[in-house]
Amino acid sequence: MKNLVFMMDVDIKGDGRYASSRRAAYKYSIDSWKKWCDKNNCELFVLNELLLDNDKMGICWQRYYLFDILEANEIEYDQILMVDADTIVHPDCPNFFEMTENKLCGV
């Protein structure tokens, strides 16, 4: 089993704050986490589809179903980091999974 970095990048093709154009910068986040995961023998899981329509459950709340999503996709993992798609990790950031002693951590 590997450690897993989980993020959402869903295009709901809306207007204003949900406009597709606002997601363009997420590419940099995804790329930075992919590079970090490759370096630290972790997996990056990017959810690209909504579980429910945004009108029924806001997109930001759907990420909290990550355990159900991983189980439904039969993805095994050791530890999980949930990040937003607007974060960028430095490529030389230490492997913080090795610092957690397999305990619940949050930042």
C-alpha distances in whole Angstrom, upper triangle without the diagonal:
4,7,9,13,15,19,21,24,26,30,32,35,37,40,40,37,35,36,34,36,34,31,32,30,27,26,27,24,21,22,22,18,17,19,17,14,15,16,13,10,9,10,13,14,18,19,23,24,26,25,29,32,32,36,34,31,31,28,27,27,24,21,21,20,17,15,17,17,13,14,16,14,12,9,6,5,6,9,11,14,17,20,23,24,27,25,24,22,24,22,23,21,20,16,17,13,14,17,16,16,13,16,17,19,21,23
4,6,10,12,16,19,22,24,28,30,33,35,37,37,34,33,34,32,33,31,28,29,27,24,23,23,20,18,19,18,15,14,15,14,10,11,13,10,7,6,7,10,12,15,18,21,23,25,24,28,31,31,34,33,30,29,26,25,25,23,20,20,19,16,15,18,16,13,15,17,15,13,10,8,5,5,7,9,12,15,17,20,21,23,21,21,19,20,19,19,18,16,13,13,10,12,15,15,15,13,15,16,17,19,21
4,7,10,14,17,20,22,26,28,31,33,35,35,32,30,32,30,31,29,26,27,25,22,21,21,18,16,17,16,13,13,14,12,9,11,12,9,8,5,6,9,11,14,16,20,22,23,23,27,29,29,32,31,28,27,24,22,22,21,17,18,18,14,14,17,16,12,15,18,16,15,11,9,6,5,5,6,8,11,13,17,18,20,18,18,16,18,17,17,15,14,10,10,7,10,13,12,13,11,13,13,14,15,17
4,6,10,13,16,19,22,25,28,29,32,31,28,27,28,26,27,25,22,23,22,18,18,18,15,13,15,14,11,11,13,11,8,11,13,10,9,6,5,6,7,10,13,16,18,20,20,23,26,25,29,28,24,24,21,19,19,18,14,15,15,11,12,14,13,10,13,15,14,13,10,9,6,7,6,5,6,8,11,14,15,18,16,16,14,17,16,18,16,15,12,12,9,13,15,14,16,13,15,14,14,15,16
4,7,10,13,16,20,22,25,26,28,28,25,23,25,23,24,22,19,20,18,15,15,15,12,10,12,12,8,9,12,10,8,11,13,11,11,7,6,5,6,8,11,14,17,18,19,22,24,23,27,26,23,21,18,16,17,16,12,14,14,11,12,15,13,12,15,17,15,16,12,12,10,11,9,6,5,6,7,10,11,14,12,12,11,14,14,16,14,14,12,12,10,14,15,15,17,15,16,14,14,13,14
4,7,10,13,17,19,22,23,25,25,22,20,22,21,22,20,17,19,17,14,15,15,12,10,13,13,10,11,14,13,11,14,16,15,14,11,9,6,5,6,8,11,13,14,15,18,20,19,23,22,19,18,14,13,14,12,9,11,11,8,10,13,10,10,13,15,13,15,12,13,11,13,10,7,6,5,6,9,9,13,12,13,13,17,17,19,17,18,15,15,14,17,18,17,20,17,17,15,15,14,15
4,7,10,13,15,18,20,22,22,18,17,18,17,18,16,13,15,14,10,12,13,10,8,12,12,10,11,14,14,13,16,18,17,17,14,11,8,6,5,6,9,11,12,14,17,18,17,20,20,17,15,12,11,12,11,8,11,12,9,13,14,12,12,16,16,15,17,15,16,15,16,14,10,9,6,5,6,6,10,10,12,13,17,17,20,18,19,18,17,16,20,21,20,23,20,20,18,17,15,15
4,6,10,12,15,16,18,19,15,14,15,14,16,14,11,14,13,10,12,14,11,10,13,14,12,14,17,17,16,19,21,21,20,17,14,11,8,5,5,6,8,9,11,14,15,13,17,17,14,12,9,9,11,9,7,11,11,10,14,14,12,13,16,16,15,18,16,18,18,20,17,14,12,9,8,7,6,10,11,14,16,19,20,23,21,23,21,21,20,24,25,23,26,24,24,21,20,18,18
4,7,10,12,14,16,16,14,11,12,11,12,11,8,10,11,7,9,12,10,9,12,14,13,14,17,18,17,19,22,22,22,19,16,12,10,6,6,5,8,9,13,14,15,13,17,18,16,14,10,11,13,12,10,14,15,13,17,18,14,16,19,19,17,20,19,21,20,23,21,17,15,12,11,9,6,10,12,14,16,20,21,24,22,25,23,23,23,26,27,26,29,27,27,24,23,21,21
4,6,9,11,14,15,13,10,11,9,12,11,8,11,13,10,12,15,14,12,16,18,17,17,21,21,21,23,26,26,25,22,19,15,13,9,7,5,6,7,10,12,11,10,14,15,14,12,8,10,13,11,11,15,15,14,18,18,15,17,20,18,18,21,20,23,23,25,23,20,18,15,14,12,10,13,15,18,20,23,24,28,26,28,27,27,26,30,31,29,32,30,30,27,26,24,23
4,5,8,11,13,11,8,8,6,9,9,7,10,13,11,13,16,15,14,17,20,19,20,23,24,23,25,28,28,28,25,22,18,16,12,11,7,8,9,13,13,12,11,14,16,15,13,10,13,15,14,14,18,18,18,22,21,18,20,23,22,21,24,23,26,26,29,27,23,22,19,17,14,12,14,17,19,22,25,26,30,29,31,30,30,30,33,34,33,36,33,33,30,29,27,26
4,6,9,11,10,7,8,7,11,11,10,13,16,14,16,19,19,18,21,23,22,23,26,27,27,29,31,32,31,28,25,21,19,15,13,10,9,8,12,11,9,8,11,13,13,11,9,12,14,13,15,18,18,19,22,21,19,22,24,22,22,26,25,28,28,31,29,25,24,20,19,16,15,16,20,22,25,29,30,33,32,34,33,32,32,36,36,35,38,35,35,32,31,28,28
4,7,10,10,7,6,5,9,10,10,13,15,15,17,20,20,19,22,24,24,25,28,29,29,30,33,34,34,30,27,24,21,18,16,12,12,12,15,15,12,11,13,16,16,14,12,15,18,17,18,22,22,22,26,25,22,25,28,26,25,29,28,31,31,34,32,28,27,23,22,19,16,18,21,24,27,30,31,35,33,36,35,35,35,38,39,38,41,38,38,35,34,31,30
4,7,8,5,5,7,10,10,11,14,17,16,19,21,21,21,24,26,26,27,30,31,31,33,35,36,36,33,30,26,24,20,18,15,14,13,16,15,12,10,11,15,15,13,12,15,17,17,19,22,22,23,27,26,24,27,29,28,27,31,30,33,33,36,33,30,28,24,22,19,17,18,22,25,28,31,33,36,35,37,36,36,36,40,40,39,42,39,38,35,34,31,30
4,6,5,5,8,10,10,12,15,17,17,20,22,22,23,25,27,27,29,31,32,33,35,37,37,38,35,32,28,26,22,21,18,18,17,20,18,15,13,13,17,17,15,14,16,19,20,21,24,25,26,30,29,27,30,33,31,31,34,33,36,36,38,36,32,30,26,24,20,19,19,22,25,29,31,33,37,35,38,38,37,37,41,41,40,43,41,40,37,35,32,31
4,5,5,9,10,9,12,14,16,16,19,21,21,22,25,26,27,28,31,31,32,34,36,37,37,34,32,28,26,23,22,19,19,18,21,20,17,14,15,18,18,15,15,16,19,20,21,24,26,26,30,30,28,31,33,32,32,35,34,37,36,38,35,31,29,25,23,19,18,17,21,23,27,30,32,35,34,37,36,36,36,40,40,39,42,40,39,36,34,31,29
4,6,9,9,7,10,13,13,14,17,19,18,19,22,23,23,25,28,28,29,31,33,33,34,31,29,25,24,20,19,17,17,16,19,18,16,13,14,17,16,13,12,13,16,17,18,21,23,23,27,27,25,28,31,30,30,33,31,34,33,34,31,28,25,22,19,15,14,14,17,20,24,27,29,32,30,33,33,32,33,36,36,35,38,36,35,32,30,27,25
4,6,8,7,9,12,13,13,16,18,18,18,21,23,23,24,27,28,28,30,32,33,33,30,27,23,21,18,16,14,14,13,16,15,13,10,12,15,14,11,10,12,15,15,16,19,21,21,25,25,23,25,28,27,27,30,29,32,31,33,30,27,24,21,19,15,14,14,18,21,24,27,29,32,31,33,33,32,32,36,36,35,38,36,35,32,30,27,26
4,5,6,8,10,12,13,15,18,18,18,21,23,23,24,27,28,28,30,33,33,34,31,28,24,23,19,18,15,15,15,19,18,15,13,15,18,18,15,13,15,18,18,19,23,24,24,28,27,25,27,30,29,28,32,31,33,33,35,32,29,26,23,21,17,15,15,19,21,25,27,29,32,31,34,34,33,34,38,38,37,40,38,38,34,33,30,28
4,5,6,7,11,11,12,15,16,16,18,20,21,22,24,26,26,28,30,31,31,28,26,22,20,17,16,13,14,14,18,18,16,14,17,20,19,16,14,16,19,18,19,22,23,23,27,27,24,26,29,27,26,30,29,31,31,33,31,27,25,22,20,16,14,14,18,20,23,26,27,31,30,33,32,32,33,36,37,36,39,37,37,34,32,30,28
4,5,6,9,10,12,14,15,16,18,20,21,22,24,25,26,28,30,31,32,29,27,23,22,18,18,15,17,18,22,22,20,18,20,23,22,19,17,18,21,21,21,25,26,25,29,29,26,28,31,30,29,32,31,33,33,35,32,29,26,23,20,17,14,14,17,19,22,25,26,29,29,32,32,32,33,36,37,36,40,38,38,35,33,30,28
4,6,7,8,11,13,13,14,16,18,19,20,22,24,24,26,28,29,30,27,25,21,21,17,17,15,17,17,21,21,19,16,19,22,20,17,14,15,19,19,19,22,24,23,27,28,25,27,30,29,28,31,29,32,31,32,30,26,23,20,17,14,11,10,14,16,20,22,24,27,26,30,30,29,30,34,34,34,37,35,35,32,30,27,25
4,6,5,8,10,10,11,13,15,16,17,19,21,21,23,25,26,27,24,22,18,17,13,14,12,14,15,19,19,18,16,19,21,19,16,13,14,18,17,17,20,21,21,24,25,22,23,27,26,25,28,26,28,27,29,27,23,21,18,15,12,9,9,12,14,17,20,22,25,24,27,27,27,28,31,32,31,34,33,33,30,28,25,24
4,5,6,8,10,11,12,14,16,16,18,20,21,22,24,26,27,24,22,19,18,15,16,14,16,18,22,23,22,20,23,25,23,20,17,18,21,21,20,23,25,23,27,28,25,26,29,29,27,30,28,30,29,31,28,25,22,20,17,14,11,10,13,14,17,19,21,24,24,27,27,28,29,32,32,32,36,34,34,32,30,27,25
4,5,6,7,9,10,12,13,15,16,18,19,21,22,24,25,23,21,18,18,15,16,15,18,20,23,24,23,21,24,26,24,21,18,17,21,21,19,23,24,23,27,28,25,26,29,29,27,30,27,29,28,29,27,23,20,18,15,12,9,8,10,10,14,16,18,21,21,24,24,25,26,29,30,30,33,32,32,30,27,25,23
4,5,5,6,8,10,11,12,14,15,16,18,20,21,22,20,18,14,14,11,13,12,15,17,20,21,21,19,23,24,22,19,15,15,18,18,16,20,21,19,23,24,21,22,25,25,24,26,24,26,24,26,23,20,17,15,12,9,6,6,8,9,12,15,16,20,19,22,22,22,23,26,27,27,30,29,29,27,24,22,20
4,5,5,6,9,10,10,12,14,15,16,18,20,21,19,17,13,14,11,14,13,16,18,22,24,23,22,25,27,24,22,18,18,21,20,18,22,23,21,24,25,22,22,26,26,24,26,23,25,24,26,24,21,18,17,14,12,8,9,10,10,13,15,15,19,19,22,22,23,23,26,28,28,31,30,30,28,26,24,23
4,6,5,6,9,10,11,12,14,15,17,18,20,18,17,14,15,13,16,16,19,21,24,26,26,24,28,29,27,24,20,20,23,22,20,23,24,22,25,27,24,24,28,28,26,28,25,26,25,26,23,21,18,17,13,12,9,8,9,7,10,11,12,16,16,19,20,21,22,25,26,26,30,29,29,27,25,23,21
4,5,5,6,9,10,11,12,14,16,16,18,16,15,11,13,11,14,14,18,19,22,24,24,22,26,27,24,21,18,17,20,19,17,20,21,19,22,24,21,21,25,25,23,25,22,23,22,23,20,17,14,13,10,9,6,6,6,5,7,10,11,15,14,17,17,18,19,22,23,23,26,25,26,24,21,19,17
4,5,5,6,9,10,10,12,14,15,16,14,12,9,10,8,11,12,16,18,20,23,23,22,26,27,24,21,18,17,20,19,16,19,20,17,20,22,19,18,22,23,20,22,19,21,19,21,19,16,14,13,10,10,7,9,9,8,9,12,12,16,15,18,17,18,18,22,23,23,26,25,25,24,22,20,19
4,6,5,6,9,10,11,12,14,15,14,13,10,12,11,15,15,19,21,24,26,27,26,29,30,28,25,21,21,24,22,20,23,23,21,23,25,22,21,25,25,23,24,21,23,21,22,21,18,16,16,13,13,10,11,11,9,9,11,10,14,14,17,17,18,19,22,23,24,27,26,27,26,24,23,21
4,5,5,6,9,10,11,12,14,13,13,11,13,13,16,17,21,23,25,28,29,27,31,31,28,26,22,21,24,23,20,22,24,21,23,26,23,22,26,27,24,25,22,23,21,21,19,17,14,14,12,12,10,11,9,6,6,7,7,11,11,14,14,15,17,19,20,21,25,24,25,24,21,20,19
4,5,5,6,8,10,10,12,10,9,7,10,10,14,16,19,21,23,26,27,26,29,30,26,24,21,19,21,20,17,19,21,17,20,22,20,18,22,23,21,22,18,19,17,17,15,13,11,11,9,11,10,11,9,7,6,9,8,11,11,13,12,13,14,17,18,19,22,21,22,20,19,18,17
4,5,5,6,9,10,10,9,8,6,9,10,14,15,19,21,23,26,28,27,31,31,28,26,22,21,23,22,19,21,22,18,20,22,20,18,22,23,20,21,17,18,16,18,16,14,13,14,12,14,12,14,12,10,10,11,10,13,13,14,13,15,15,18,20,21,23,22,24,23,21,21,20
4,5,5,6,9,10,10,10,9,13,14,18,19,23,25,27,30,31,30,34,34,31,29,26,24,27,25,22,24,25,22,24,26,23,21,25,26,23,24,20,21,19,19,18,17,15,16,15,16,15,15,13,11,9,9,7,10,11,13,12,15,16,17,20,21,23,23,25,24,22,22,21
4,6,5,6,9,8,10,9,13,14,18,20,23,26,27,30,32,30,34,34,31,29,25,24,26,25,21,23,24,20,22,25,23,21,24,26,23,23,20,19,17,17,15,14,12,14,13,15,14,15,12,10,7,8,5,8,8,9,9,11,12,14,16,17,20,19,21,21,19,19,18
4,5,5,6,5,6,6,10,12,16,18,22,24,25,28,30,29,33,33,30,28,24,23,24,23,19,21,22,18,19,22,20,17,21,22,20,20,16,16,13,14,13,12,11,13,13,15,15,16,14,12,10,11,9,11,11,11,9,11,11,13,16,17,19,18,20,20,18,19,18
4,6,5,6,7,9,12,15,18,20,24,26,28,31,33,32,36,36,33,31,27,26,28,26,23,25,25,21,22,25,22,20,23,24,21,21,17,17,15,16,16,15,15,17,16,19,18,19,17,15,13,13,10,12,13,13,11,14,14,15,18,19,21,20,23,23,22,22,22
4,6,8,10,12,15,18,21,23,27,29,30,34,35,34,38,38,35,33,30,28,30,28,25,26,27,23,24,27,25,22,25,27,24,24,20,20,17,17,16,16,16,18,18,20,19,20,18,15,12,11,8,9,10,10,9,13,13,13,16,18,20,20,22,23,21,22,22
4,6,9,11,15,17,21,23,26,28,29,33,35,34,37,37,34,32,29,27,28,27,23,24,25,21,22,25,23,20,23,25,23,22,18,17,14,13,13,13,13,16,16,19,19,21,18,16,12,12,10,10,10,9,6,10,9,10,13,15,16,16,19,19,18,19,19
4,7,10,13,16,20,22,25,28,28,32,34,33,37,36,33,32,29,27,28,26,23,24,24,20,21,23,21,18,21,23,20,19,15,14,12,12,12,13,14,17,17,20,20,22,20,18,15,16,13,14,13,12,9,12,11,12,15,16,17,16,19,20,20,21,22
4,7,10,13,16,19,22,24,25,28,30,30,33,33,30,28,25,24,24,23,19,20,20,17,17,20,18,15,18,20,17,16,13,12,9,10,10,10,10,13,14,17,17,19,17,16,14,15,13,14,13,13,9,11,9,11,15,15,16,15,17,18,17,18,19
4,6,10,13,16,18,21,21,25,27,27,31,30,27,26,22,22,22,20,17,18,18,14,15,17,15,12,15,17,14,14,10,10,9,11,10,10,10,12,13,16,15,18,17,16,15,17,15,17,16,16,13,14,12,15,18,17,19,17,19,19,18,19,20
4,6,10,13,16,18,19,22,24,24,27,27,24,23,19,18,20,18,14,16,16,13,15,17,14,12,15,17,14,15,11,13,11,13,12,10,10,10,10,12,12,15,14,13,13,15,14,17,16,16,14,15,14,17,19,19,21,19,20,19,18,18,19
4,6,9,12,14,15,19,21,21,24,24,21,20,16,16,17,14,12,14,13,10,12,13,10,9,13,13,11,13,10,12,11,14,13,10,10,10,10,12,11,15,15,15,15,18,18,20,19,20,17,17,16,19,21,20,22,20,21,19,19,19,19
4,6,9,12,13,17,18,18,21,21,19,17,14,14,15,13,10,14,13,11,14,14,11,11,15,15,13,15,13,15,15,17,16,13,12,10,10,10,9,13,13,14,15,19,18,21,20,21,19,20,19,22,24,23,25,23,23,21,21,20,20
4,6,8,10,13,14,14,18,18,16,15,11,12,13,10,9,12,11,9,12,12,9,10,14,13,11,14,13,16,16,19,17,14,14,11,12,11,10,14,15,17,18,22,22,25,23,25,22,22,21,25,26,25,27,24,24,22,22,21,21
4,7,10,12,13,13,17,17,16,15,11,13,14,11,11,14,14,13,16,15,12,13,17,15,14,17,16,19,19,22,21,18,17,15,14,13,11,15,17,18,20,23,24,27,26,27,25,25,24,28,29,28,31,28,28,26,25,24,24
4,6,9,10,11,14,14,13,13,10,12,13,10,11,14,13,12,15,14,11,14,16,14,13,17,17,20,21,24,23,19,19,16,16,15,14,17,19,22,23,27,27,30,29,30,28,28,27,30,32,30,32,29,29,27,27,25,26
4,5,7,7,11,11,9,9,7,10,10,7,9,12,11,12,15,13,11,14,16,14,15,18,18,21,22,25,23,20,19,16,17,15,15,18,20,23,25,28,29,32,30,32,30,29,28,31,32,30,33,30,29,26,26,24,25
4,7,9,11,10,9,10,9,11,10,7,9,11,9,11,13,11,9,13,14,12,13,17,17,20,21,24,23,19,20,17,18,17,17,20,22,25,27,30,31,34,32,33,30,29,28,31,32,30,32,29,28,25,26,24,25
4,6,8,6,6,8,8,11,10,8,11,13,11,14,16,14,13,16,17,15,17,20,21,24,25,27,26,23,22,19,20,19,19,22,24,27,29,33,34,37,34,35,33,32,31,35,35,33,35,32,31,28,28,26,27
4,5,5,6,8,8,12,11,10,13,15,14,17,19,17,16,20,21,19,20,24,24,27,28,30,29,25,25,21,21,19,19,22,24,27,30,34,35,38,36,37,35,34,33,37,37,35,37,34,33,30,30,28,28
4,5,5,5,6,9,9,9,12,14,14,17,20,18,17,20,22,21,22,25,25,28,28,30,28,24,23,20,19,17,17,19,22,25,28,31,33,36,34,35,34,33,32,36,36,34,36,34,32,29,29,26,26
4,6,6,9,12,12,12,15,17,17,19,22,21,20,23,25,23,25,28,28,31,31,33,31,28,27,23,23,20,21,22,25,29,31,35,37,39,37,39,37,36,35,39,39,37,39,36,35,31,31,29,29
4,7,9,12,10,10,14,15,15,18,20,18,18,22,23,21,23,26,26,29,29,31,30,26,26,22,23,21,22,24,26,30,32,36,37,40,37,39,37,35,34,38,38,35,38,35,33,30,30,28,28
4,6,8,7,7,11,11,12,15,17,16,16,19,20,19,21,24,24,26,26,28,26,23,22,19,19,17,18,21,23,26,28,32,34,36,34,35,33,31,31,34,34,32,34,31,30,26,26,24,24
4,5,6,7,10,11,12,15,18,17,16,20,22,21,22,25,24,27,26,28,26,22,21,17,17,15,16,17,20,23,26,29,31,34,31,33,31,30,29,33,33,30,33,30,29,25,25,22,22
4,5,5,7,10,11,13,16,16,14,17,20,19,20,23,22,24,24,26,23,19,18,14,14,12,12,14,17,20,23,26,28,31,28,30,28,27,27,30,30,28,31,29,27,24,23,21,21
4,6,6,8,11,12,15,16,15,17,20,20,20,23,22,24,23,24,21,17,16,12,11,9,11,13,15,18,20,24,26,28,26,27,26,24,24,28,28,26,28,26,25,21,20,17,17
4,6,6,8,10,13,13,13,16,18,18,19,22,21,22,22,23,21,17,16,12,13,12,14,16,18,21,23,27,28,30,28,29,27,25,24,28,28,25,28,25,23,20,20,17,18
4,5,6,8,11,11,10,13,15,15,16,19,18,20,20,21,19,16,15,12,13,12,14,16,18,21,23,27,28,30,28,29,27,25,24,28,28,25,28,25,24,20,20,18,19
4,5,6,9,10,9,11,14,14,15,17,16,17,17,18,16,12,12,8,10,10,11,14,15,18,19,23,25,27,24,25,23,21,20,24,24,22,24,21,20,17,17,15,16
4,5,8,9,9,11,13,14,15,17,16,17,16,17,15,12,12,9,11,12,15,17,18,21,21,25,26,28,25,26,23,21,20,23,23,21,23,20,18,15,16,14,16
4,6,5,6,9,10,11,12,14,14,15,15,17,15,13,13,11,14,14,16,19,20,23,23,27,28,30,27,27,25,23,21,25,25,22,24,21,20,17,18,17,19
4,5,5,6,8,10,10,12,11,12,12,14,12,9,10,9,11,13,15,18,18,20,21,24,25,27,24,24,21,20,18,21,22,20,22,18,18,15,16,16,17
4,5,5,6,9,10,10,10,10,10,12,11,9,12,11,14,16,18,21,21,23,23,26,27,28,25,25,22,20,18,21,22,19,20,17,16,14,16,16,19
4,6,5,6,9,10,10,12,13,15,15,13,15,14,17,18,20,23,23,26,26,29,30,31,29,28,25,24,22,25,26,23,24,20,20,18,20,20,22
4,5,5,6,9,9,11,12,15,15,13,14,13,15,17,17,21,21,23,24,27,27,29,27,27,24,23,21,24,26,23,25,21,21,19,21,20,22
4,6,5,6,5,7,9,12,12,10,13,12,15,17,18,22,21,23,23,26,26,27,25,25,22,21,18,22,23,21,22,18,19,18,19,20,22
4,5,5,6,8,10,13,14,13,16,16,19,21,22,25,25,27,26,29,29,31,29,28,24,24,21,24,25,23,23,19,20,19,21,22,24
4,5,8,11,13,16,17,16,18,17,20,22,22,26,26,28,28,31,31,33,31,30,27,27,24,27,29,26,27,23,24,22,24,24,27
4,5,9,12,15,16,15,17,17,19,21,21,25,25,26,26,29,28,30,29,29,25,25,22,25,28,26,26,23,24,23,24,25,27
4,6,10,13,15,15,18,18,21,23,23,27,26,27,27,30,29,30,29,28,25,25,21,24,26,24,25,21,23,22,24,25,27
4,7,10,12,11,14,15,18,20,21,24,23,24,23,26,25,27,25,24,21,21,18,20,23,21,22,18,20,19,21,22,24
4,7,10,10,14,15,18,21,22,25,24,25,23,26,25,26,24,23,19,19,16,18,20,19,19,15,17,17,19,21,23
4,6,7,11,13,16,19,20,23,22,22,21,23,22,23,21,19,16,15,12,14,17,15,15,12,14,14,16,18,20
4,7,10,13,16,20,22,24,22,22,20,22,22,22,19,17,14,13,9,11,14,12,12,8,11,12,14,16,19
4,7,10,13,17,19,21,19,20,18,20,20,20,17,15,12,11,7,10,12,9,10,7,9,9,10,12,15
4,6,10,13,15,18,16,17,15,18,18,19,16,16,13,11,9,12,13,11,13,10,11,10,10,11,13
4,6,10,12,14,12,13,12,15,16,17,14,14,11,10,9,12,13,11,14,12,12,10,9,9,10
4,7,10,12,11,13,13,16,18,19,16,17,15,13,12,16,16,15,17,15,15,12,11,9,10
4,7,8,7,9,10,14,16,17,15,16,15,14,14,17,18,16,20,18,18,15,13,11,10
4,5,6,9,11,15,17,19,17,19,18,17,17,21,21,20,23,22,21,18,16,13,12
4,6,8,11,14,16,19,17,20,19,19,19,23,23,23,26,24,24,21,19,17,15
4,7,10,13,16,18,17,20,20,19,20,24,24,23,27,26,25,23,20,17,15
4,7,10,13,15,13,16,16,16,17,20,20,20,24,23,23,20,18,15,13
4,7,9,12,11,14,15,15,17,20,20,20,24,23,24,22,19,17,15
4,6,8,7,10,11,12,14,16,17,18,21,21,21,20,17,16,14
4,5,5,9,11,12,15,17,17,19,22,22,23,22,20,18,16
4,6,9,10,13,15,16,17,19,22,22,24,23,21,20,19
4,6,9,11,14,14,15,18,21,22,23,23,20,20,19
4,7,8,11,12,12,15,18,18,20,19,17,16,15
4,6,9,9,9,12,15,16,17,18,15,16,15
4,5,6,7,10,12,13,15,15,14,15,15
4,5,5,7,10,11,12,12,10,11,11
4,5,6,8,8,10,11,10,12,13
4,6,7,8,11,13,12,14,16
4,6,8,9,11,10,12,13
4,5,6,7,7,10,12
4,5,9,10,13,15
4,7,9,12,15
4,6,10,13
4,7,11
4,7
4
